[in-house]
Structures are given as C-alpha cells and as structure tokens.
Amino acid sequence: MTLFHLFLLAVIQGLTEFLPISSSGHLILLPSLTGMQDQGQVLDVAVHIGTLGAVILYFRQDSMKALLGLWHIVTFRLNTPAARLALLLIIATIPVVVFGVILEVTGLSDAMRSVTVIGWTMLLFGLVLYWTDQKGPTVKEHTEWSMKEAVILGLWQALALIPGTSRSGAAISGARALGYKREDAAKISMLMSIPAILASGTYLGIKVAATADLQAAKDGAIAAAMSFVAALVALSLMMRLLKSVSYTPYVIYRIGLGAVLLWIAYS
C-alpha cells in the first residue's frame, strides 16, 4: 500500500476517532467513495492502536489511576478512588462487548457497512448530539460519575457499533443528557474509549494475526505512528475548543455529510 494511502487512513482515523463524527464511518467511506483498495483489518488494528496510544498519553494521569485500580480490584481493595474508576470503565465497556459479539455472530456487522446506513446515522445522531448538547443541563463534573450512569453510557456507546454513529458522539450525547458539562462529557467519553478500543483491537488483532505478513506489519507500524500524531492533535484541539465552543460545528458537519451520502445512496 502506498505511503499516501497509509497517510489518508491514519489521518482519517486519528482525526475522527475522538471527534463526534464517526471514525468507522469515514474509514468505510474511503474505499466506497474513492475506489481505493480496502485497507483490511490489519491496518484497522494498527490505526486503532495509534489512537489508543494518543488517548492514554493525553489522559495519562487518569489512565495510570485506572490501571492502579485494576490492581486494587484484584487485591480486593474496592473502596479506593482508583478501583472505583476502573470499575466504572469496566461496567461501561460490557454493553459494547456484548452487542459487538452479537453483531459479529449474526453477520449484522458486515451488513451495516453501507453508504445508506452511514448517511442515516450521520444525520440522525447528529441531531441527537445537537439536542442533548443544547437541552441538557451543564452542572455535573466527571468526578460525579456513578455506577448507574456507567451502565447508561455503556448502552449509549454500544449504539456506535452501527457505522456512522460515532463512539465518542454517542457517549458524549449520553453524558450531556445526564447533565455533564461539555468538557466533562468529553473526558468521560475519551476514558471510556480506552477499554473499548483495547477490546476491539485485541479481537481484531487475534483475528488477523495468522494472516499478517512482514509488509503488512511495516504498513501497520507506519499507519499506527501517523494515527497517533493525528489523534493527539485532534484530541488536544477539541478539549481546548470545548472551553468556549459547543458541539454545533460537529453537528453541522454530520448533517451536511449525511445529506450528501443519502443523496448519493438514493440517486
């Protein structure tokens, strides 16, 4: 695969993984609309590893706290702040794992990879993001996240298994509906992405391990490095902008892209 193609994949994944505009939808659209070679699952794993590294680095203190929390859980110290954060993330990840297995077993995962589906989800979930962002109260901080809300946000995140929905967009919409401030909703969403990306990346990695060759590994390493940089830049910019800007620009983009895709699908 050419360096330009790897660059496109990495930038698309890196910029869209944490913005509420759907990375999976954009990656599916790239070969569908341009006629380029489908990147395959090896590169899907690689660019996800890159974005995973970016979010862990950006939220390194919380990431280390969650990792420490896992140790506290194993050693039955469940009443520590670190253990609580780890438990919240585990609970929030369960729905996406369960629904992911169901979609994979039933074959619905592949059936939904179409321009029509992505067009509708871009449009509809863009409107959902706008409604929750504008109507939701802005009073709660991420430190108030509860076990019950972890279940609720886990179900919101599971919706993102439908291509075009956006994992971050769904989780942010759910958090805003629960009353979290924009920055805090984004932070919860980003922290939830760590175990979610790790789970999907591990599954895909096991699935493609036997088929990957040396060239695929080299391409994957290049794509992972570039997606890491792109994701870190996108994440940094979004978290800064949320101090003064709403999610409306992303909503406008989603609605515009969704309308164009539906026009292409039905014309």
NORLIN-V916034 format. One record per pair of residues at least 4 apart in sequence whose ideal C-beta (glycine too) atoms are under 8 Angstrom apart, sorted by sequence separation. I is the first residue (numbers start at 1). J is the second residue. If there is no record, write none. Layout:
i:I j:J
i:I j:J
This chain:
i:1 j:5
i:2 j:6
i:3 j:7
i:4 j:8
i:5 j:9
i:6 j:10
i:7 j:11
i:8 j:12
i:9 j:13
i:10 j:14
i:11 j:15
i:12 j:16
i:13 j:17
i:15 j:19
i:21 j:25
i:22 j:26
i:23 j:27
i:24 j:28
i:25 j:29
i:26 j:30
i:28 j:32
i:29 j:33
i:30 j:34
i:31 j:35
i:39 j:43
i:40 j:44
i:41 j:45
i:42 j:46
i:43 j:47
i:44 j:48
i:45 j:49
i:46 j:50
i:47 j:51
i:48 j:52
i:49 j:53
i:50 j:54
i:51 j:55
i:52 j:56
i:53 j:57
i:54 j:58
i:55 j:59
i:56 j:60
i:59 j:63
i:60 j:64
i:61 j:65
i:62 j:66
i:63 j:67
i:64 j:68
i:65 j:69
i:66 j:70
i:67 j:71
i:68 j:72
i:69 j:73
i:70 j:74
i:71 j:75
i:73 j:77
i:79 j:83
i:80 j:84
i:81 j:85
i:82 j:86
i:83 j:87
i:84 j:88
i:85 j:89
i:86 j:90
i:87 j:91
i:88 j:92
i:89 j:93
i:90 j:94
i:93 j:97
i:94 j:98
i:95 j:99
i:96 j:100
i:97 j:101
i:98 j:102
i:99 j:103
i:100 j:104
i:101 j:105
i:102 j:106
i:107 j:111
i:108 j:112
i:109 j:113
i:113 j:117
i:114 j:118
i:115 j:119
i:116 j:120
i:117 j:121
i:118 j:122
i:119 j:123
i:120 j:124
i:121 j:125
i:122 j:126
i:123 j:127
i:124 j:128
i:125 j:129
i:126 j:130
i:127 j:131
i:128 j:132
i:129 j:133
i:130 j:134
i:131 j:135
i:132 j:136
i:140 j:144
i:145 j:149
i:146 j:150
i:147 j:151
i:148 j:152
i:149 j:153
i:150 j:154
i:151 j:155
i:152 j:156
i:153 j:157
i:154 j:158
i:155 j:159
i:161 j:165
i:165 j:169
i:166 j:170
i:167 j:171
i:168 j:172
i:169 j:173
i:170 j:174
i:171 j:175
i:172 j:176
i:173 j:177
i:174 j:178
i:176 j:180
i:180 j:184
i:181 j:185
i:182 j:186
i:183 j:187
i:184 j:188
i:185 j:189
i:186 j:190
i:187 j:191
i:188 j:192
i:189 j:193
i:190 j:194
i:192 j:196
i:193 j:197
i:194 j:198
i:195 j:199
i:196 j:200
i:197 j:201
i:198 j:202
i:199 j:203
i:200 j:204
i:201 j:205
i:202 j:206
i:203 j:207
i:204 j:208
i:205 j:209
i:208 j:212
i:212 j:216
i:213 j:217
i:214 j:218
i:215 j:219
i:216 j:220
i:217 j:221
i:218 j:222
i:219 j:223
i:220 j:224
i:221 j:225
i:222 j:226
i:223 j:227
i:224 j:228
i:225 j:229
i:226 j:230
i:227 j:231
i:228 j:232
i:229 j:233
i:230 j:234
i:231 j:235
i:232 j:236
i:233 j:237
i:234 j:238
i:235 j:239
i:236 j:240
i:237 j:241
i:238 j:242
i:241 j:245
i:245 j:249
i:247 j:251
i:248 j:252
i:249 j:253
i:250 j:254
i:251 j:255
i:252 j:256
i:253 j:257
i:254 j:258
i:255 j:259
i:256 j:260
i:257 j:261
i:258 j:262
i:259 j:263
i:260 j:264
i:261 j:265
i:262 j:266
i:263 j:267
i:1 j:6
i:16 j:21
i:21 j:26
i:31 j:36
i:39 j:44
i:72 j:77
i:73 j:78
i:78 j:83
i:79 j:84
i:103 j:108
i:104 j:109
i:112 j:117
i:145 j:150
i:160 j:165
i:165 j:170
i:175 j:180
i:180 j:185
i:212 j:217
i:16 j:22
i:17 j:23
i:30 j:36
i:31 j:37
i:72 j:78
i:77 j:83
i:78 j:84
i:102 j:108
i:103 j:109
i:159 j:165
i:160 j:166
i:176 j:182
i:16 j:23
i:31 j:38
i:56 j:63
i:160 j:167
i:31 j:39
i:55 j:63
i:72 j:80
i:180 j:188
i:212 j:220
i:30 j:39
i:78 j:87
i:100 j:109
i:103 j:112
i:160 j:169
i:175 j:184
i:176 j:185
i:13 j:23
i:16 j:26
i:72 j:82
i:73 j:83
i:157 j:167
i:160 j:170
i:175 j:185
i:12 j:23
i:69 j:80
i:72 j:83
i:159 j:170
i:160 j:171
i:27 j:39
i:69 j:81
i:13 j:26
i:69 j:82
i:73 j:86
i:157 j:170
i:172 j:185
i:175 j:188
i:12 j:26
i:13 j:27
i:68 j:82
i:69 j:83
i:72 j:86
i:73 j:87
i:156 j:170
i:157 j:171
i:171 j:185
i:172 j:186
i:175 j:189
i:12 j:27
i:69 j:84
i:156 j:171
i:65 j:81
i:66 j:82
i:69 j:85
i:70 j:86
i:27 j:44
i:65 j:82
i:69 j:86
i:156 j:173
i:157 j:174
i:171 j:188
i:172 j:189
i:9 j:27
i:12 j:30
i:68 j:86
i:69 j:87
i:153 j:171
i:156 j:174
i:168 j:186
i:171 j:189
i:66 j:85
i:67 j:86
i:155 j:174
i:27 j:47
i:65 j:85
i:66 j:86
i:9 j:30
i:153 j:174
i:168 j:189
i:171 j:192
i:8 j:30
i:152 j:174
i:153 j:175
i:167 j:189
i:168 j:190
i:171 j:193
i:62 j:85
i:66 j:89
i:153 j:178
i:168 j:193
i:152 j:178
i:167 j:193
i:8 j:36
i:23 j:51
i:149 j:178
i:167 j:196
i:9 j:39
i:5 j:36
i:17 j:48
i:5 j:37
i:14 j:47
i:18 j:51
i:5 j:39
i:9 j:43
i:13 j:47
i:17 j:51
i:125 j:159
i:13 j:48
i:153 j:188
i:157 j:192
i:1 j:37
i:14 j:50
i:18 j:54
i:144 j:180
i:6 j:43
i:10 j:47
i:13 j:50
i:14 j:51
i:18 j:55
i:1 j:39
i:9 j:47
i:13 j:51
i:138 j:176
i:140 j:178
i:142 j:180
i:154 j:192
i:125 j:164
i:133 j:172
i:140 j:179
i:141 j:180
i:153 j:192
i:157 j:196
i:10 j:50
i:14 j:54
i:125 j:165
i:129 j:169
i:132 j:172
i:133 j:173
i:136 j:176
i:139 j:179
i:140 j:180
i:141 j:181
i:121 j:162
i:125 j:166
i:132 j:173
i:136 j:177
i:138 j:179
i:140 j:181
i:1 j:43
i:121 j:163
i:122 j:164
i:132 j:174
i:136 j:178
i:137 j:179
i:138 j:180
i:139 j:181
i:142 j:184
i:121 j:164
i:126 j:169
i:129 j:172
i:133 j:176
i:136 j:179
i:138 j:181
i:141 j:184
i:145 j:188
i:120 j:164
i:121 j:165
i:125 j:169
i:129 j:173
i:132 j:176
i:136 j:180
i:138 j:182
i:140 j:184
i:117 j:162
i:118 j:163
i:119 j:164
i:125 j:170
i:128 j:173
i:132 j:177
i:142 j:187
i:190 j:235
i:117 j:163
i:118 j:164
i:142 j:188
i:117 j:164
i:125 j:173
i:114 j:163
i:133 j:182
i:112 j:162
i:113 j:163
i:112 j:163
i:109 j:161
i:186 j:238
i:187 j:239
i:186 j:239
i:91 j:147
i:95 j:151
i:183 j:239
i:186 j:242
i:88 j:145
i:92 j:150
i:96 j:154
i:100 j:158
i:103 j:161
i:88 j:147
i:91 j:150
i:92 j:151
i:95 j:154
i:99 j:158
i:183 j:242
i:87 j:147
i:91 j:151
i:94 j:154
i:95 j:155
i:98 j:158
i:182 j:242
i:183 j:243
i:89 j:150
i:92 j:153
i:93 j:154
i:96 j:157
i:100 j:161
i:88 j:150
i:92 j:154
i:95 j:157
i:96 j:158
i:99 j:161
i:87 j:150
i:91 j:154
i:95 j:158
i:93 j:157
i:96 j:160
i:182 j:246
i:92 j:157
i:96 j:161
i:182 j:247
i:176 j:247
i:172 j:247
i:169 j:250
i:33 j:115
i:32 j:115
i:28 j:113
i:169 j:254
i:29 j:115
i:166 j:254
i:29 j:118
i:28 j:118
i:25 j:118
i:164 j:258
i:22 j:118
i:25 j:121
i:25 j:122
i:22 j:121
i:93 j:192
i:100 j:199
i:22 j:122
i:92 j:192
i:96 j:196
i:100 j:200
i:21 j:122
i:89 j:191
i:93 j:195
i:97 j:199
i:89 j:192
i:92 j:195
i:93 j:196
i:96 j:199
i:100 j:203
i:89 j:194
i:90 j:195
i:85 j:191
i:89 j:195
i:93 j:199
i:20 j:129
i:134 j:246
i:133 j:246
i:133 j:247
i:133 j:248
i:130 j:247
i:129 j:247
i:130 j:248
i:133 j:251
i:129 j:250
i:130 j:251
i:129 j:251
i:126 j:250
i:127 j:251
i:62 j:187
i:66 j:191
i:126 j:251
i:129 j:254
i:126 j:253
i:59 j:187
i:63 j:191
i:66 j:194
i:126 j:254
i:127 j:255
i:62 j:191
i:125 j:254
i:126 j:255
i:59 j:190
i:63 j:194
i:123 j:254
i:58 j:190
i:59 j:191
i:122 j:254
i:123 j:255
i:126 j:258
i:122 j:255
i:124 j:258
i:28 j:163
i:55 j:190
i:59 j:194
i:122 j:257
i:123 j:258
i:24 j:160
i:55 j:191
i:122 j:258
i:123 j:259
i:121 j:258
i:22 j:160
i:25 j:163
i:55 j:193
i:56 j:194
i:120 j:258
i:24 j:163
i:25 j:164
i:55 j:194
i:119 j:258
i:122 j:261
i:123 j:262
i:24 j:164
i:25 j:165
i:118 j:258
i:119 j:259
i:22 j:163
i:25 j:166
i:52 j:193
i:119 j:260
i:22 j:164
i:52 j:194
i:55 j:197
i:119 j:261
i:120 j:262
i:22 j:165
i:23 j:166
i:24 j:167
i:118 j:261
i:119 j:262
i:22 j:166
i:23 j:167
i:21 j:166
i:22 j:167
i:52 j:197
i:116 j:261
i:119 j:264
i:20 j:166
i:51 j:197
i:52 j:198
i:115 j:261
i:116 j:262
i:119 j:265
i:19 j:166
i:22 j:169
i:20 j:168
i:21 j:169
i:19 j:168
i:20 j:169
i:48 j:197
i:52 j:201
i:115 j:264
i:116 j:265
i:17 j:167
i:18 j:168
i:115 j:265
i:116 j:266
i:17 j:168
i:114 j:265
i:20 j:172
i:48 j:200
i:49 j:201
i:20 j:173
i:48 j:201
i:45 j:201
i:48 j:204
i:45 j:204
i:44 j:204
i:45 j:205
i:41 j:204
i:45 j:208
i:41 j:207
i:42 j:208
i:41 j:208
i:40 j:208
i:42 j:211
i:42 j:212
i:18 j:189
i:53 j:224
i:18 j:190
i:43 j:216
i:46 j:219
i:50 j:223
i:54 j:227
i:42 j:216
i:46 j:220
i:50 j:224
i:54 j:228
i:58 j:232
i:18 j:193
i:42 j:217
i:45 j:220
i:46 j:221
i:49 j:224
i:50 j:225
i:53 j:228
i:54 j:229
i:57 j:232
i:17 j:193
i:40 j:216
i:43 j:219
i:47 j:223
i:50 j:226
i:51 j:227
i:55 j:231
i:42 j:219
i:43 j:220
i:46 j:223
i:47 j:224
i:50 j:227
i:51 j:228
i:54 j:231
i:58 j:235
i:42 j:220
i:46 j:224
i:49 j:227
i:50 j:228
i:53 j:231
i:54 j:232
i:58 j:236
i:48 j:227
i:50 j:229
i:17 j:197
i:43 j:223
i:47 j:227
i:50 j:230
i:51 j:231
i:55 j:235
i:46 j:227
i:50 j:231
i:54 j:235
i:58 j:239
i:17 j:227
i:10 j:222
i:14 j:226
i:6 j:219
i:10 j:223
i:14 j:227
i:18 j:231
i:9 j:223
i:10 j:224
i:13 j:227
i:14 j:228
i:17 j:231
i:10 j:225
i:11 j:226
i:14 j:229
i:15 j:230
i:19 j:234
i:6 j:222
i:10 j:226
i:11 j:227
i:14 j:230
i:15 j:231
i:18 j:234
i:6 j:223
i:10 j:227
i:13 j:230
i:14 j:231
i:17 j:234
i:18 j:235
i:1 j:219
i:9 j:227
i:13 j:231
i:14 j:232
i:15 j:233
i:16 j:234
i:3 j:222
i:7 j:226
i:11 j:230
i:14 j:233
i:15 j:234
i:19 j:238
i:6 j:226
i:10 j:230
i:14 j:234
i:18 j:238
i:20 j:247
i:21 j:250
i:20 j:250
i:19 j:250
i:33 j:264
i:21 j:253
i:22 j:254
i:29 j:261
i:21 j:254
i:20 j:254
i:21 j:257
